[in-house]
């Protein structure tokens, strides 16, 4: 029976309620069906059977196979949703039914399931994140013998941190925590005892009522130290000897307050600390580092509370200078741990105070307030508030003030507000042409060497915001003096400007992250009268390509190379990612890659590929792959650097990378593998072989070809040959079968690999005849091929087999039609275009004569 017939038979059994028979028919149909679309329907039907049988794992698996063929298969999506819900994977089930509702917005069953799953997920989240649940969850992990060591350590640390807060300690205490902690001590495991003692220490600190519930003695030195701390806390609490503030780490409080004080310094006011030009920026970076290093939510909440109390204390002293200090401090936080600063800006009266200070008669008030507004308007909601309440003030300051420092800050404030809609053409904040005028003034300041560097840096800040507008991007890349001035500032010793420069370059090359918007969702949004982002006409590909060419001509690569060399404290991971994005945009056209290499781009990309955010490393690796695929490695990556590019390329082979990244990485590795034995050995050591072999099975023809070409260049490596000699795999079979494909390039690569590997390892000549019965037919087709490169490789394989010391194999070859093929090719007249193949055929015939398999023949006249 055919797959279609078996499917119909399965449908009849399903309708009759005989689920087992239906599954049996569908399973048989899957084995014989060749049509992908029909196969998807069969998988979908079998998924319905498994749902009936409550075999939810198989139901989800079959539905996924159907979805892989057709992502819009609404029945398969809903069946997978039902299976995933039963398996407890509510978030994944929610995504599936959400897709169903997008495809059929009026389907009541989908909408009801969407509502129900949404409610269940919210309920689950509330339970998961409640303090009581977290406490119980931590104890469950600690007492579970099968829990991983890392999970246990994390649970223990979270329990200790929670016990040091009064609210957290009380929840542990109320949830039978003391008994559970004593049970942990009784396990006898040092790490459990230590965690229990430290948690008890936190609970007992400063609280008489809890003290009477438990203490313990342990012998190990580290645990004994923790126990001593517990007894000290108990004694101090009972005797009243401990008068410190509890619930916060005293050293963290003092340290944070000192850094916040530095952040809030305003040099123009009296009695300020001595500062350099970059002291406040470094303080912001330090605050951000401290915040990022905190390990759990309670510690981050503590950090926020300390900042909040400090700002509140300073702001509510009713002293104008103190208020300015508080606002400047918030500016510092907005440049460091943004979430903390943003939360403080949301406090009642803070935004209103900033706007009010813009109207102050004191220049120092105006300057600090304008800077704070600039940093605060990163969020769209804040920008809208300032546009409503503060734009007229900023314009007045810009027009009336004679202080250049305030004037440029007011301009940057207007620039940032003007770009609040990002690259969405429909969300322009100002009238047509206003942003271009602001950008023109920024470029004018930027190009003026008489103005101090800090003011010119503010001009770059302004352009970083305004270049969200495509009109401004085009004007900027047309202004070569402005580009050169920016590049020179980027190359100067002061590297604090790098982030703003990187923003401008990302905007001009459109290399920022773009969310893919499904056409169905756009229609749905229009129908429900929701906002739909619009692309600026000048953000289309041809305009972007022109901007990239202009940047390259202006020498952007050499500026990027200098920027990459900055110290890590200034060159943050986020900045590195942006530089990698720019490099990727610049390398899109293969003709431009030589320019990037000539200006040192190859060397600069290596650190970007090894350090930074995951997205940044992947994009930098992708550029390296593009360059490595078509460049001489000695020139692109001089010296020992060429060995450093292997790892980034191998990382691009992971299956979670995009297909184009896999393809470019394979091409880069192919080029490197053909360059030297040391590079081939390095590729093997980086464990790339398994990935390359997997891609030789790939359905995508380009990726399969690239993988086969890469393997062709690697087979001269001894370790690769050993893998082909091993039994129990299909590596050699695949190589032989690829020689029989219809693609000339694929045949050249596969036959080339086979020719080299059979020359190096004679055993493989015999093994080749055992892995597939089609070997002789494929070999004959190679030797008759119209493409001389394919034909030559086939004839070399024949020679290797004749020369393999296997007389039976040699005899079998000569007794087949191959002898006639060799004779026809060998007797042909000399022809420069086909000479390699003719010579190879003659060599085979001479070898056959040497083996006594044929008699000598007359040479062509």
N, C-alpha and C positions, 0 to 999 in steps of 0.2 A: 504493500500500500504506500501511496505517496504521503508526503507531509500534510498536504491539504485534506486528503481523505481521512487520515488519522485524526486530524484536528476536528473535522465534522463529526466523526464517531465519538470523540471525547465530549463534544458539545451535547450530543444526544444523551450520553450517560450522565452528564452534569444536570441536564434538565430533568432527567428521570430520578435524580437524587442519589445515583450510584457514584459517589465522589471518588472512591478508590479506583474504580474502573476508568473514570475520567482522567485521573492523574496518570494511570498506566498508559492510556492512549496519547496523552499530551507528551509524556516523556519519550515514547517511541517516535512521535512526530518530530520532536526537537532533534533527535539523532539523525534523521534523514532529510530534514528540510534545509534547502539551500537559500531560499528567498528570505532576505533579512526582515522585510516588512511582515511577512507571514509568520516568521519565527517570533517576532515581537508580540504578535497577537496570541500565539500559543503560550508564550511565557506569561502574558497577562492573564490568560484563562486559567493556567495552572496556579497562578497566584491566588485567584478566587477560590480554587479548590482547597489550597492550603489554609486560607482564611476559615473556610468551613470546618476544616480538621483541627483548627486552633494551633497550627504549626506556623507561628508568626514569623520566625526567623526565615524560613524558606519562602513564605509569602512576600516578605519585604525584598528578599534576594531576587525572586523572579520578576517582581514589579520593577525593580531597578534595571534589570536587563532589558525590559521593554522600553523603559524611559531612555536608556542609553541610545536606542535606535530613534525614538521620537520623543523629544523633550516635552512636547505638548500633548502627549497621550494622557488625556484627563482621567480615564478609567484606571490606568496603571498608577497615576499619581495618587488618586483617592484610595486605591487598595493599599498602596505603600503607607499612606497616612494612617489607615486603620490598623495595619500591622505594627507600625512604629508606636502608635498609641498604646496598644496592648503590651508592647515590650517596655513601656515606661519612658520611651524617648520622645517626650512631649514637644520639645523645641523643634526637633526634626519633623515630627508629624505636623506641627503648626506651619512650617515652611511649605510642606507639600499641599496642605489644604488652602493655604494663602495663594499658591500658584493656581490651584483649581478655581478659586473665587475670582482671580484675575482673568482667567480664560472664559469663565461663565459667571459674570457678576450677578445674575438674577437667580441662580440656582439656590433654592432655599436650604437644601441639605448641606451644601458647602458652607453657606453663611452661618447656619446653626452650629456646625462642627467648629468653624473658625471661632465663634463666640465662646463655645464651651471650652475648647482647648486654651483659649486666651485666659479665661477665668481660672482654669486649673493651673496654668503656668504661674499666674500671679499669686495664687494661693500657695503653691509650692515654694515660690521665691520668698514669700513672707515667712513661711515656716523655716526655710533653710537659713534665712538671715536673722531670725530672732535670736536674742542673746541666749535664751534658755536652750534653744535647739543647738546653737553653736557649742555651748558648754557640753551638752549631752553627746554631740557628735565627736568632740575631742576625746572624751572618755571612751566612747565606742571604738575609735581608731586605736587608742593606746592599749585597750584590752583585747583587741582582735589579733590573734596570733598570725593571721595571714596578711595583715597590713604591711606595706612596704616600709623599709627603714626610714626613707625620706619623709613619708607621710607621718610616721610616728614622731619624728623629730620636730616637724612643723607643728603638729598638734600640741606637743609638749611646750614648745616656745610660745604658741598662742595662749595656752593656758596660763603660763607664767606672766605674760604681758597683761592679760585680762585681770589676773589677781592683784596687780599693782594699782588698778583703778578701783575706787570705792564701789561704783555701781557693778563692775565686773566681779569683784570679790564677793559682793552680796549675792549675786546670781549663782556663783559657784556654791556658796554656803547654803542657799535655800534649795538647791538641787541635789541635796545629799552629797555635796562635794567632799566633806571631811571624811566620810566613810569610804568613799571611792579613792581618795588620796591615800588613806591608810592601807587600803587593799593594794594600791600600787607599790607601797613600801614593802608589803608582805610578799610580793612576787620574788624579791631577792635579786632582781636585775638592777645593776648599778644605775643605768640610764633612767629607769622608771623611778627609782628611789630619789635620785637627784632632782628630777622634774617635780615629784611630789613635795619634797622638802622646800624647794624654791617657791612653789605655788603656795604652800602653807605659810611661808615667810611673808609673801605679799599679802595674804589674807589677814594675818595676825597683826601686821604693822599698824599701830595707832588705833586698835579696836579691842577693847577689853572683853566684849561679849563673845567674840569668836575665839579668843585665846584658850578658853577652858576646854575646847573640843579636840585638841590633839597636838602632840609633839613626838619626836622619835630620835633614836640614836643610831648612827651608822658608823662603820669603821673606815671605809675608804677615804683617802685624804681629801679629794675634791668634795665628796658628799659631806664629810665631816665639817668642812669649811662652810658649806651652805647651812648645815644644822646649827653651827655656832651663830650664824647670822640670825636664824630663826629664834634661838634662845635669847639673843641680845634684844631682838624686837619685842619678845614677850616680856622681858624684864623691864624694858623702857616703857612699854605700854601700861604695865601694872603699877609701876612706881611713879609714872608721870614724868620720867626723865627725858622723854623724847618730845620736843616742842616744835619739830620741823613741820613744814607744809607737806602734806602727803597727796598722792595721786598724780604727781608730776615729778620727773627727774630734775633735781635741783640744778645740776650742771647744765642740762639742756635748756632750762629756763634762763639761766644767767647768760649762757652762750648765745642763745637766740636774741635775747634783748640787746646784747652788745652789737650783734650784726645788724639788727633792725635800726639801732641808733646810728650806725655808720650809713645805712641806706637812706636814712632821712636827713642827713646833713645837707644844708644849703649854704654853700661857701659865701654867698652875698650877705648872710646874716651874721651878727656878732656872736662871739664865743662858740665858734664851730671847731670841730676837730680838723687838724691839717690833713688834706687829701690831695692825691694826684688826680689827673684827668680821668683815669679809668677805675678809681677806687670803688665808686658806687656800682659800676657794672660788675666788677669782680665780686662784690658783696652779694649781688643778685645771683650770680652764677653759683656762689657758695651756698646760698639759701636753697637754690634749686637742687644742688647736689645732695644736701642734707635731707631734703624732702624725698627725693628719689630713692635714697638709701634706706628709708624707713620700711620695715618689713610687713607691717599689718595695719589694718584700718584704725584700731585704737591709738597707735602711735601717731598716725597722720592727723587724727582728730585732735590729739593733744597738741601737735605742732600748730594747727589752725587756731586752737583756743588761746595759745600763748600769744600768737600774732594779734588775734582779735582783742585780747585784754590790753596788750601794749598800745595798739592804735586807739582804743577806747579811752585809756588812761590819758594819753597825750592829747587827744582831740578834745576831751571834756575838761581841760584845765582852763578854758576860756581865755587863752593867751594866743594872739594872732600868730606869733612866731612858732608856737607849739603846734598850732593847727597846720601851718605850712609844713612843719616837720612831719606831721602825720600823713599829709597828702603826698609828700615826697617819698615817704616810706612805702606807701601803697604803690607808687610808681615803681619802686625797686622790686616789690613782690610781683607786680604784673610782668616785669622783665625776667623774673626768676620762676618760682613755683606759681604759674599763672592761675591755677585753680584756687589757690589760697587768696591771691590778690583779687580775683574776680568775685569771690565770696565777700570779701571786705567792701568792695565797691558797691555791692548790693545792700549794704547796711543803710538804714534809713538816714537820709540827710547828706550822705557822702557825695553822691553825684551832684546834688543841688549845691553843696558847698564848693565843688570844683567850678561849676558854672558861675557861681557868684564871685569867686576869686578872680575870674577872667575880667570882671568889671571893676576890680580894685584899682586904685590910683597908684599903688606901689608896683613898680616894675617887677620886683622879685616875686610878688604874689602872682602876677600875670604869667611869668615864666614857668613857675612851678605848676600852676593850675593847667596851663596849656599842655605841658608835658604829660601831666597825669591824664588829661582828656585823651591825648593821643594813644597812650597805652591802654586806657580803659575801653576804647571804642572798637576793640577787636571783635567783640560779640555784636551781632547784628542788632539785638534788642537795645544794647547800650548806645550803639551808633544812632539808632532811630531817636532815642531820647535826646542825644546831643544835637542831632540835626534839627529837632523841634525847638530845643531850648538854648543852644549855644552857637549856632552857625553865625548869626548876626553879630554876636560878640567877637568871634574869631575874625570875621571880616573887618570889623571896626579896628581891632588891634592891629591886623595886618596893614590896614590903610593908614592908620594914624601914628603908630609907634615909630620912633626914630632909632630905637634900639634894635640893631640887626639880629641879635640873638633871639629876641622875642618875636621879631618879624618872621624869621625862618621857621620857628616853632609853630607859629600861628598858621603859616602856609602848609606845613606838614600835617597839622591837625585838619585843615580843609582837604588836603590830599587824601588822608585816610578816610575821612567821612565820605568823600566823593567816590571812593572805591569800595564802599561797604557792601555793594551788591556783588562783588567779585567779578567774574567774567560773564555774568548773566546780563545780557544786553537790555533785557526788559526791566532791570532793577537799577537803572542809573539814578543816582541820588540828586544830581545837579542838572541844570539845563544843558542842552546840546552845546558843545564847544567849551564849556567851563573847565572840564578836566584838562583839555589840551592847553588852555591858558595857564593853568596852575603848573603843568608839566614844563611848559616853556620857561617859566620863571625859575623852576628848579634847575633846569639845564643851564640857564644863564648864570646862576650862583655856582653851580658845579664847575663851570669852565673859567671862573674868575680866580686866578691864582693869588690875587691880592687879599681875598677873604680868608680868614683863619680856617684851619683844617676841620675843626669841630663843626663850624657852620656849614661847610661843604658836605660833611658827613650827614647832616640833617637834610640837605638837598637830596642825597641819595636815598635816605629814608622815605622822603616824599615820593620819589620816583618808584620806590619799591611797592608803594600802595597804588599809585596811579597807573602803573603798567599792567594792571588788571584790565584796563581799557585798551582794546585793540588799536584804536586811533593813536593813542599815546605810544604804544609799542612801535608802530610804524614810523612815527615822528622821531622817536629816540634812535632807532637803528639808521635813520637817514642823517642823523646829526653825528658825523664821525668825530668832531672835536669833543663832544659830550661823552661818547663811548671811550675815547682815549683817556680823557680826564678821569673817568670812573676806573678804568683799568690801572692807571698810574696810582690812584689812591688805594686800590686793592693790593698793589705790589709794595706799598709803603710799609714802614715798620709797624704802624698802628693797624692791628688786624681786627679791631672791634667792629669794623664796618663789613666784614665778610658776609654776615647773614643777609644784610640788606642787598649787597651786590648779587649774592646768589639768588635772592628773590626776584630781582630784576631780570636776571638771565633765564630763570625758570619761566617767568611770565612771557618774555619775548620769544622763547622757543616753544611755548605752550606745552612744556614737559611736566606740568603739574598733574596730579592724579585726576583722571576724569571718570566719573561714574557712568557706567553704561545704562542708558535709559531705554527700557523696552517700549516699542511703539504702542503696545497694548495699554501700558500704564499711562502714556501721554494722552491717549484717547480717553482713558478713564478719568484722568485729572481734568481734561477739558470738559468732559460731560458733567463732572461734579463741581465745576467752576473753581478748581484749585489752580494755584500758580504753576506754570510750566516754564522752566528756564529756556531762554532763547540764546542762540549763538550769534555773536557779532559777525557780520559778513567778512571782516578782515581776519577772523580767526579760522578761516578755511585753509586747507592744506597748502594751496599754492602761495598764499600770503605768508604762511609760516615758513615755507621753504625759502622764500626770498629773504626773510629776516635772518634765517640761519646762515645763508650765504654771506650776508653783509657783516654779521658778527665774526665769521671766520676770516673774512678779508681784513677786518679791523684788528685781528690778533687776539681774539678771545681765548684761544687755547693757551697761549703763554701766560695770560693772566690767571687762568684756572690752575695751571701748573704751580704758580707761586702761591696761590691760595691754599692748595692742598698741603703745602709745607708748613702751615701755621701750627702753633702749639695746640694740643688737644683741648685745653681749657677754653680757648676761643673757637676753635673749629669743632663745634659740637657734632654729635651723631646726626642731628637733623640737618645741619649745614652740609655735612658730607653727603647725605642722601640727595640734597638738592644739586650739588655739584655733579654727582653721578647721573642725575636726570638730564642735566645740561649736556654732559658728554654724550649720552645716548642719543639725544636729539641731533647733536652735531655730526654723529657718525652714521646717520641714516642713509646718506648717499655714499656708496662705496668710493666715489671719486674724491670725496673730502677726507677719507681716512689717511691718505698719505700726508696731507697738511697737518692733521692731528699728531701723527707720528713725528713729523719733522720738527714740530714745536715742543716735543717732549711729553706729549699726552700719554703715550704708552707707559712710561715710567710712573706718571702721576696716578694712573688708574689702579695700580697694584695695591697701595694702601687703602684706597676706597673700597676695593673688593674684599679686603681682609678684615676691616674694622668699620663699625657703624651699625645702623639699623639693618634689619634683614632685607627690607626692600631696597635700601641703598646698595648693599653688597651685591644683590642679584643684578641690579641695573649696571653697576660698574663691571661685573663679571661678563655681562652681555656685551658691553662695548669691547672688552678685551677679546671676546670670542669673535666679534666682527672684524677687529683688526688682525687677530692671529690667523684668521681664515685666508687673508689675501696678502699679507705682508711677509717680508723676510724677517724671521724671528730675531736674527742678530741685530737688525736695525731698529725694529719696533721695541724690543726689550733687551737692550745691550747687557753684556756681562752675565753675571749669575742671576739677574732678574728674570731671565727667560724661564728658569725653573720654578719661580714663584707664581707664574701664571697658570700652572697646571691645576692646582687645587681649586681656584675659582671656576675654571672650565669644567672640572669634574663635578663640582657642586651644581652646575647648571644641568647636569644629566638627570637629576632627581625627577621622579615622575610627577611631582607636584608643580614643576616648572611648566611654563608655556611651551607649546610645540615649537615655536620659532626659536626660543632660547635653547631647547634641546638640539635643534638643527644647527644653529650657529656654533654651539659648543663642539659638536661633533666635527664640523668643518675645521674649526680652529685646532682641535686635537689631531686631526688628519694631517694638517700642514706641519705641526710640530713633530709628529711621529715620523714624518718623512725626512726630518732634518738631521737627527743624530741618534745613535744608540742610547746615549745617556738620557735623552728626553723620553725615548720609548720606555726605558727602565723606570723613569720617574712616573710616567703615566700608569704603569702597571702597579707600582708601589702605592699610588693614591687610590688603588682599588677601583679603577675605572672599567676593567674588563667586563664584569658582570653586566653593568649598565649598557655598555656598547653592544654586547651580545644580545641583550633584550631588545634593543632598538633594531637589530637585524631582523626581528620578527614583526616589526611595526607595520601596520596597514598603510600608513602614510608613505607614499613612494619616495618623497624627498628625504625624509628622515631615515628610511631603510637604506637608501643609496648612500647617504652620508656615513651611516654606521658601518656599512660594508667597506666603503673606501678607507675608513679609519682602521678597520681590522686588517685590510690589505697592507697598510703601512706598518702595522704592529707585528705581523706574523714572523718577521725575521728575529724577533725577541725570543730567547730560549724558553722563558716562562710561558709565553703564549703557545708555543709549540707543544709544551708539556701538557697543557690543558686539552689540546686536540688529540693527544695520544691517550688520554685517560678514557677508560670505558664507562659506559653508563650515562652518556649524554648524546645529544643530537647536533653538536657543534659542527662536525665534519659533514653530516648529512645536509644540514642547512646550507653550508657553503656550496655543496654539489648541486643542490636543487636551485639555488640562486643563479647558478651558471645556466640553468635551463629557462630562465625568465626571458621575456620578449624585449626588455629594456636594454639597449646596447651598453649604456653607461654602467648599469648594474652588473651586466655580464663581464665587462672589462674589469671591474673591481673584484667580483667574486672569483673569476678565472685567474686573475693576477694573484690573489691570495692563495688559491689552490696550487698554482704553478710554483710559487715560492716555498710554500710549506711542504709540498711533496718533494721538492729538490733538497730541502734541509733534512727531512725525516722520511727515509725510504719506507718505513713501516706503514706510513699513512697511505702509500700507493695501494697496498693490499687492503687496508681498512676501508678505503674509499669504495672498493667493490662490494663490501659487505653491508654498508649502511643503507644503500638503496638499490633496488633492481634496475633503476633507470639510468645508472651511471654510464653505461656504454652508449645508449641513445643520446644522452646529453653531450658526451664527449665527441661523438660524431658530428652533432649539430654545431659544436664550437669549431671543429676543424673545417667545416664547410661554410662558415659564416661569411657574409659579404663584407663585414667590417674587418679590415686587416688586423686591427688591434685585438679583437676578440679571437680571430682565427689563430694569430701568433701564440696567444696564451694557451689555447687549446692544444696546439701542436707541442708546446713546451711540456704540458702535462703528460701527453703521450710519451714524449722522450723520457720523462722522469719515471714513468711506469715501466718502460722497456729497460731502464737502467737501475731498477729497484732490486736486482738480485733475486727476483721471483720468476723463474723460468716458465712456470705454468701461466702466470699472468701475461708475460710477454707473448707466449704462444697463442693465448686466447685473443690478444689484441690483433695479432697478425692474421689469425684465421677469420677474423671478422671483416666487415666492410671497410674498416679503417685502412687496410693495406691498399685498397683501390683508391681511397681518398688521398693517402700519402703519395701514391704513385702519380696521380693526376696533378697534385700541387707541386711535387718535387720535379716533375718533368716539364713544368711550365717554363717559358722563356724568362730570362732575368728581367725584372721590372722594378725600378727604384721605389715605386709606390707600394709594392707588395713583397719586397725583397726579404724582409724579416721572416715572413711566413714561409716563403719558398725555401730559404736556407734552413729553417727549423724542420720542414718536412724532409729535406735531403738528409739532415743529421739523423732523423728517426730511421730512415731507410738504411743508412750506413750502419747504425747500431743494430738493426735487425739482421743485416748481413753478418756483422761481427758475431752475433749470437747463433748464426747458422740457420736462421728461420726463413731467409729468402736467398736467392742466388743473385749475383751481381747483374746490374742492368746497364745498358749503354747510356752515356750522358747525352743530353740534347745537343744537337749540332749547332 
